[in-house]
Amino acid sequence: MRGFILGIHIFSALLLIVLILMQQRQGGLSSVFGGGQSVFGGRGAAPFLTKVTIVLFTIFVITSVGLAWMSGRIRRPESAIEKAIKKGEMTPPTMPYEQPFEGE
């Protein structure tokens, strides 16, 4: 499942780069942030490339969140030290006794 989501993530990232570079300087998503014509100008809705860019961006964000969530749930193997602590062969390290500050 992780490989599938990673594949979609990489594919959407590459397509997003290509689509952004294909858009004209005056149009596209730059118009949303104050440049050029408005999104809902005389032509009605946003152009086709802008709509596809927004969809790909949404897919990119969703797959980013999904991959981040999945990476937090991956179980790593125990180290040799953790195994020894569980068996009782070692004790976990403790902090050395701290001397109080002179001002206390």
Phi, psi and omega per residue, in radians:
M1 nan -0.725 -3.126
R2 -1.114 -0.681 3.122
G3 -1.137 -0.653 3.116
F4 -1.133 -0.821 3.132
I5 -1.140 -0.672 3.105
L6 -1.116 -0.678 3.087
G7 -1.097 -0.784 3.096
I8 -1.095 -0.699 -3.130
H9 -1.082 -0.842 -3.134
I10 -1.152 -0.743 3.134
F11 -1.090 -0.779 3.139
S12 -1.177 -0.592 3.116
A13 -1.140 -0.786 3.135
L14 -1.139 -0.766 3.102
L15 -1.118 -0.642 3.118
L16 -1.098 -0.731 3.105
I17 -1.084 -0.810 -3.123
V18 -1.106 -0.786 -3.114
L19 -1.133 -0.684 3.130
I20 -1.154 -0.691 3.119
L21 -1.236 -0.446 3.131
M22 -1.336 -0.411 -3.053
Q23 -1.261 2.599 3.136
Q24 -1.224 2.739 -3.113
R25 -1.131 -0.699 -3.084
Q26 -1.417 -0.480 -3.068
G27 -1.788 -2.709 3.081
G28 1.210 -2.628 -3.090
L29 -1.259 -0.283 3.120
S30 -1.131 -0.445 3.127
S31 -1.236 -0.406 3.111
V32 -1.159 -0.574 -3.072
F33 -1.739 0.460 2.981
G34 1.755 -0.003 -3.136
G35 -1.731 2.496 3.022
G36 1.137 -2.502 -3.074
Q37 -1.406 2.804 3.131
S38 -1.405 2.793 -3.101
V39 -1.135 -0.756 -3.135
F40 -1.842 0.910 -3.113
G41 -1.373 -2.562 -3.084
G42 -1.161 -0.405 -3.115
R43 -1.516 -0.016 3.137
G44 1.624 -2.184 -3.080
A45 -1.295 3.025 -3.138
A46 -1.133 2.691 3.131
P47 -1.111 2.902 -3.058
F48 -1.040 -0.772 -3.112
L49 -1.089 -0.626 3.127
T50 -1.179 -0.716 3.107
K51 -1.106 -0.755 3.126
V52 -1.146 -0.667 3.115
T53 -1.094 -0.735 3.127
I54 -1.132 -0.723 3.110
V55 -1.115 -0.788 3.131
L56 -1.138 -0.654 3.087
F57 -1.102 -0.723 3.114
T58 -1.095 -0.767 3.091
I59 -1.081 -0.732 3.139
F60 -1.068 -0.776 -3.129
V61 -1.169 -0.749 -3.134
I62 -1.114 -0.760 3.119
T63 -1.192 -0.569 3.080
S64 -1.097 -0.817 3.126
V65 -1.126 -0.728 3.126
G66 -1.098 -0.756 3.119
L67 -1.167 -0.666 3.101
A68 -1.138 -0.716 3.116
W69 -1.132 -0.736 -3.138
M70 -1.169 -0.625 -3.118
S71 -1.201 -0.487 3.088
G72 -1.287 -0.336 -3.105
R73 -1.706 -0.057 -3.122
I74 -1.238 2.301 3.138
R75 -1.627 2.129 3.130
R76 -1.585 2.666 3.118
P77 -1.219 2.653 -3.142
E78 -1.246 2.533 3.082
S79 -1.405 2.953 3.130
A80 -1.105 -0.610 3.128
I81 -1.175 -0.743 3.118
E82 -1.117 -0.673 3.091
K83 -1.127 -0.715 -3.140
A84 -1.164 -0.640 3.111
I85 -1.147 -0.724 3.135
K86 -1.136 -0.648 3.136
K87 -1.303 -0.274 -3.131
G88 1.596 0.140 -3.138
E89 -1.349 -0.378 -3.133
M90 -2.341 2.772 2.984
T91 -1.925 2.565 3.123
P92 -1.105 2.569 3.132
P93 -1.139 2.552 3.114
T94 -2.045 2.806 3.116
M95 -1.330 2.451 3.087
P96 -1.168 2.731 3.136
Y97 -1.084 2.257 -3.119
E98 -1.677 2.310 3.071
Q99 -1.347 2.430 3.092
P100 -1.190 2.648 3.105
F101 -1.136 2.711 -3.122
E102 -1.141 -0.490 -3.092
G103 -1.384 -0.121 -3.074
E104 -1.593 nan nan
